[in-house]
Amino acid sequence: MLSSILLAAQATVPNTGTTWNWNGTPIIIASCLLVLLIAGRSIRYPHVGPKMPLPFPSIFNNPSVPTFLAAMSFGHIIGVAAVLGLTNLGVI
């Protein structure tokens, strides 16, 4: 059950959010691929664990599943930061 204080505060908060769009998607994809290229060569043990079945294993240094997941997570963090920064600057 929600508190009546939360319900009272909810009515006074203005809607400052914007609707989602596809403008930042290429930036996030590019940052994920860039981090995947770098991670396969900079992580200390990139081949420990089962291998990720990527289409071009030589380009990505044939990373393992944990390396792939770590690279995608960090790529999303970098990409979202870039999208938010470019949106605040008015570029996107």
C-alpha positions in Angstrom: 0.0 0.0 0.0 1.4 3.4 -0.9 1.6 6.1 1.6 -0.6 9.1 1.3 2.5 11.4 1.4 3.9 9.7 -1.7 0.5 10.1 -3.5 0.4 13.8 -2.6 4.0 14.4 -3.8 3.4 12.5 -7.0 0.8 15.1 -8.2 3.2 18.0 -7.6 6.2 16.6 -9.6 6.3 18.0 -13.1 6.9 15.7 -16.0 10.4 16.6 -17.2 11.2 13.4 -19.1 11.3 13.1 -22.8 10.1 10.3 -24.9 12.6 7.6 -26.0 13.9 7.8 -29.6 16.5 6.1 -31.8 19.0 9.0 -32.0 21.4 7.5 -29.4 21.3 3.9 -30.6 24.2 4.2 -33.1 26.4 5.8 -30.5 25.7 3.1 -28.0 26.4 0.4 -30.6 29.6 2.0 -31.6 30.8 2.4 -28.1 30.0 -1.3 -27.3 31.9 -2.5 -30.4 34.9 -0.2 -29.5 35.0 -1.5 -26.0 34.8 -5.1 -27.2 37.7 -4.5 -29.5 39.8 -3.0 -26.7 38.7 -5.5 -24.0 39.8 -8.5 -25.8 43.3 -7.2 -25.8 43.5 -5.4 -22.5 41.8 -7.9 -20.0 44.4 -10.0 -18.3 42.6 -13.4 -18.9 40.2 -12.8 -21.9 40.1 -16.5 -22.9 39.1 -18.1 -19.5 35.7 -19.8 -19.8 33.5 -20.8 -22.8 34.2 -18.9 -26.0 31.6 -16.4 -27.4 30.6 -17.5 -30.9 31.2 -14.1 -32.6 31.2 -13.9 -36.4 34.7 -12.5 -36.7 36.7 -14.1 -33.8 40.1 -12.8 -35.1 39.0 -9.2 -35.0 37.6 -9.4 -31.5 40.5 -11.7 -30.2 38.1 -14.6 -29.7 36.8 -13.5 -26.2 35.1 -15.7 -23.6 31.5 -15.2 -22.5 32.6 -13.3 -19.3 34.8 -11.0 -21.3 32.0 -10.3 -23.8 29.5 -9.5 -21.0 32.0 -7.2 -19.3 32.7 -5.4 -22.5 29.0 -5.0 -23.4 28.3 -3.7 -19.9 31.1 -1.2 -19.9 30.2 -0.2 -23.5 26.6 0.6 -22.5 27.9 2.7 -19.6 30.2 4.7 -21.9 27.5 4.9 -24.6 24.8 6.2 -22.3 27.2 8.7 -20.8 28.0 9.9 -24.3 24.4 10.1 -25.4 23.4 12.0 -22.2 26.3 14.4 -22.7 25.6 15.0 -26.4 21.9 15.5 -25.6 22.7 18.1 -22.9 25.0 19.9 -25.4 22.2 19.9 -28.0 24.1 17.9 -30.6 21.5 15.1 -30.6 
